[in-house]
Amino acid sequence: MTTKNIQLLRVTHLRGPNIWTYRPVIEAWVDIGALEDHPSNTIPGFYERLSELLPGLAEHRCGVGERGGFLLRVRVGTWAGHILEHVVLELQNLAGMRTGFGKARQTSVRGVYKVAFRTRQEQVGRAALVAALDLVMAAMENRPYDLTATIAKLHDMVDALCLGPSTAHIVEAATERGIPHLRLTDGNLVQLGHGASQRRIWTAETDQTSAIAEEIASDKDLTKSLLQSCGVPVPQGRLVKTAEEAWEAAQDIGLPVAIKPYDGNHGRGVSLDLNNRKDIEAAFQLAQRKGGGSVIVEQFINGNEHRLLVVGKQVVAAARGETAWVTGDGQSNIIELVDKQINIDPRRGTGEDAPLNALAPHEGAEIILELERQGFTAYSVPASGEKVLIQRNGNVAFDVSDKVHPSIAAAAALAARVVGLDIAGVDLVLEDITRPLSEQRGAVIEVNASPGLLAHLKPADGQPRPIGKAIIEHLFSAEQNERTDGKVQGRIPVVGVTGTQNTTRIARLIAWLLHISGKQVGLACRDGFYLGARQVDAHDSTHWDAGQRILINRTVDAAVFEHSSRMILSEGLAYDKCTVGVVTDVSGFESLAEFYIDDIDRLYNVVRTQVDVILPHGTAVLNAADPLVVEMAPLCDGKVIFYALDSQLEAITIHRTHGERVLFVRDGKIVLAQGMDEVALIPLAAMKPAKSEKPDMVMAAVAAAWALGVTPDLIMAGLRTFESDPKKNY
């Protein structure tokens, strides 16, 4: 056997819907060379080495449709391209980026395969591909492979480059609702929806989150004053600037007291249940160091700390904190006791995957101060049976959402509204969250903007809460118009035009017809980039970036895109779904030989992408004169409008008998028909100038406008005023 090798010929990130799937994928062209003659079952020991390296491959069902399906294929014999597909998926999963879609298809060139796999982040996907190739070759050549180091590297990339878990949870909830999303930065700023119907989130902040409200929330003294004036119970307190003032304030308020930084967060610098001057002055120094400014002295409220998450006008989740103790054994110091009795809990850690924090008595300033108050240091050895308090309140991660008394929920919701936050984390100290607020000495101690969500998504105890769903329902209310099954989806009308026959002119005419119907239209086509009636850029704009420029524009309430097969193959569509998809023809595969598109059937699979992405309430506009285009009608999830010059074409006549819409030409007029009823007649002579426009091109545009609800009268007016010269305003 000659030397085995797998060569990457080309790696492309298809960022939108493509010939493989609706979602972004990486497409790799690989040449497996001599391995084409050596499937996996002919390589001694390969199956054993691969399954030992990646035991998770046993979960891959593959085409067999059951657990172990892929490994069965490896055992009986499959090719290197197929194996590479599954290994790269498994590496991404092990790195914490869950993916499941992958396909491998042979091209017309012997040994050359197209391998496509789902990835949530391009750089991670590319790195996983390179790693997968190396792993597969190591298993084939029976050489060592450091899987641990590979997964660690990929995991670091996932942490650094992918959406954070809270933002990802919200995005997943949007996806389940059918709402598209666009990541606007390398961080967690995400657009939900398109154009004028979009909303934006930045983890737990939204485009409804007021900057004034955030400033109020960061000013704890002002927050307390506003809450108190509106009847929300808060602890009595005072702002101080020196340790002496802190002691004086504590005496006036009444011991015990709590001390916290004026602008602190996450419990940093907070000391509780302070009863003497020494402790109060030490707590003041800690709070000032952590906050870097003024300090608040306030009445200590006995009870457990609780975090109530308010979204809109209601509490959607609640969590309780814990008090952490250790018990001495007469031999171990406090650090050792904490490790043996607290940190041993598998729920504790330092990363986002851990619902509880690991405690470090020799490093945490708050813990050090707490120990000092009890006469200990982190290196003290408590007597056998002696209990030592390590942390009074922390790890607010024990779910109590189903136990919240209505009066407590009402107080939390009111606190968020008083501050002005649409999403808020309201911190309360309560003896019992199940009892009425009036029956206990409870109080709101903080209202936080941009609250953490992980305590509710991955609680230490109790069930996770559907925070993302609540936020999406808050952002996309029934006041908006674009719906599917009664649910707002944040969409604007999107029209895609694919084919080779006058697609630029069709796209421009559709945009004009929508424009005169009163919509602000974004258009990306070969003649340039348009906003409304203004040509912003005269360069060819049939590419993904131009499409994104339209979809992120808040002024756009309808969008039209021209697509070529080359764009679909090299980038994918610029949007996830469309309201109307126009297909003029299936022809011209000769120009796509570089993509291994070398026959009409392969081209058909490219062009059909335009029909595959039509929404269930959308419409496919199809040329009835092209038999291959007609074949696409059953692929559409929505309605179909056929157009053709000849009213007697089989596709036209059958469609009419089913009561559906068609367009054809008779006596110099475009006939718009619904079933056997003729709805309108539009003279082709209405075009300006009429002779320069082909009737089938005009029909395609008219059909798209009709599908979007533009009336025949407005369509006729649009035809009269359409400007063929792209250098003019449409």
Summary of the structure (lengths in Angstrom):
residues: 730
radius of gyration: 32.3
end to end distance: 63.9
largest distance: 104.5
contacts: 2574
relative contact order: 0.08
helix: 39%
strand: 25%
